[in-house]
């Protein structure tokens, strides 16, 4: 089995990555760190994302965790769930922002809520 963690550069996903590295190390599992670019308007951020993912990979591998980084374009929620199947993940780790109101979650949606409600594997939500 493997572990997939979603990373978007925000503080709550940094915490999720830290947790995922510890989890993958504890269970001797491969770690996939994924960033999903939701639209073309975010493509200018790709170099920064690559740099951050490489830093995460280097740090995780120094802890003895085999790490693969992935950047894909698409709907973050759907892309994460399709990746769970593609990489045969037993666990997905997502961060949850604590600064959204209930209305924000209804109007804007929430990746963590979508993943919790639709994943076919274990989901760990880090707040």
C-alpha positions as CSV (number, residue, x, y, z in Angstrom):
1,X,0.0,0.0,0.0
2,X,1.0,3.6,-0.4
3,X,0.1,7.0,1.1
4,X,-1.1,10.0,-0.9
5,X,-1.0,13.5,0.5
6,X,-2.5,16.6,-1.1
7,X,-0.4,19.7,-1.0
8,X,-1.3,23.2,-2.2
9,X,1.2,25.4,-0.4
10,X,-1.2,26.6,2.3
11,X,-0.5,26.1,6.0
12,X,-3.1,23.4,6.6
13,X,-1.6,21.3,3.8
14,X,1.9,21.8,5.2
15,X,0.7,20.2,8.4
16,X,-0.9,17.4,6.4
17,X,2.5,16.7,4.6
18,X,4.3,16.6,7.9
19,X,1.8,14.1,9.3
20,X,1.9,12.0,6.1
21,X,5.7,11.7,6.2
22,X,5.5,10.5,9.8
23,X,2.7,8.1,8.9
24,X,4.5,6.7,5.8
25,X,7.7,6.2,7.9
26,X,5.9,4.4,10.7
27,X,4.3,2.0,8.3
28,X,7.2,1.7,5.8
29,X,5.0,2.9,2.9
30,X,5.8,4.9,-0.2
31,X,4.6,8.5,-0.1
32,X,3.0,10.3,-3.1
33,X,2.9,14.1,-2.6
34,X,0.4,15.6,-5.1
35,X,-0.4,19.2,-6.1
36,X,-3.3,19.8,-8.4
37,X,-3.4,22.9,-10.6
38,X,-7.1,23.8,-10.8
39,X,-7.0,26.1,-13.8
40,X,-4.7,27.7,-16.4
41,X,-4.6,30.9,-14.4
42,X,-2.5,29.1,-11.8
43,X,0.0,27.7,-14.3
44,X,2.4,30.6,-13.5
45,X,2.8,29.1,-10.1
46,X,4.2,25.8,-11.4
47,X,7.9,26.6,-10.9
48,X,7.3,27.5,-7.3
49,X,5.2,24.4,-6.7
50,X,7.9,22.2,-8.3
51,X,10.5,23.8,-6.0
52,X,8.4,23.2,-2.9
53,X,7.6,19.6,-3.9
54,X,11.3,18.9,-4.4
55,X,12.0,20.3,-0.9
56,X,9.3,18.1,0.6
57,X,10.7,15.1,-1.2
58,X,14.3,15.8,-0.1
59,X,13.1,16.2,3.5
60,X,11.0,13.0,3.5
61,X,13.7,11.0,1.9
62,X,16.2,12.1,4.5
63,X,13.7,10.5,7.0
64,X,13.9,7.3,5.0
65,X,10.6,7.7,3.2
66,X,10.5,6.8,-0.5
67,X,8.7,9.8,-2.0
68,X,7.3,10.6,-5.4
69,X,6.0,14.1,-6.3
70,X,3.2,14.7,-8.8
71,X,1.7,17.8,-10.3
72,X,-1.5,17.5,-12.3
73,X,-4.1,19.8,-13.7
74,X,-7.8,19.4,-13.0
75,X,-10.4,19.5,-10.3
76,X,-8.5,18.9,-7.1
77,X,-11.1,16.7,-5.4
78,X,-11.6,14.4,-8.4
79,X,-8.0,14.3,-9.3
80,X,-7.0,13.2,-5.8
81,X,-9.6,10.4,-5.8
82,X,-8.6,9.1,-9.2
83,X,-5.0,9.1,-8.1
84,X,-5.9,7.0,-5.0
85,X,-7.0,4.2,-7.5
86,X,-4.1,4.8,-9.9
87,X,-1.4,4.5,-7.2
88,X,-3.2,1.9,-5.2
89,X,-3.2,4.0,-2.0
90,X,-4.4,2.6,1.2
91,X,-4.5,6.0,2.8
92,X,-5.0,9.6,1.7
93,X,-4.0,12.5,3.9
94,X,-5.6,15.9,3.4
95,X,-5.4,19.2,5.3
96,X,-8.5,21.1,6.4
97,X,-8.5,24.8,6.7
98,X,-10.0,26.0,9.9
99,X,-10.7,29.5,8.6
100,X,-13.6,28.7,6.3
101,X,-17.1,29.4,7.4
102,X,-19.9,26.9,6.8
103,X,-21.2,29.1,4.0
104,X,-17.7,29.1,2.4
105,X,-17.7,25.3,2.4
106,X,-21.2,25.2,0.8
107,X,-20.5,27.8,-1.8
108,X,-16.8,27.1,-2.6
109,X,-16.8,23.4,-1.7
110,X,-14.1,21.7,0.3
111,X,-11.6,19.2,-1.0
112,X,-11.3,17.6,2.4
113,X,-15.0,17.1,2.7
114,X,-15.3,15.7,-0.8
115,X,-12.5,13.3,-0.2
116,X,-13.9,12.1,3.1
117,X,-17.3,11.5,1.6
118,X,-16.1,9.8,-1.6
119,X,-12.8,8.0,-1.0
120,X,-12.6,4.3,-1.2
121,X,-9.6,4.1,1.2
122,X,-8.7,5.4,4.7
123,X,-8.8,9.2,4.9
124,X,-6.9,11.2,7.5
125,X,-7.8,14.8,7.9
126,X,-5.2,17.1,9.5
127,X,-6.3,20.4,10.9
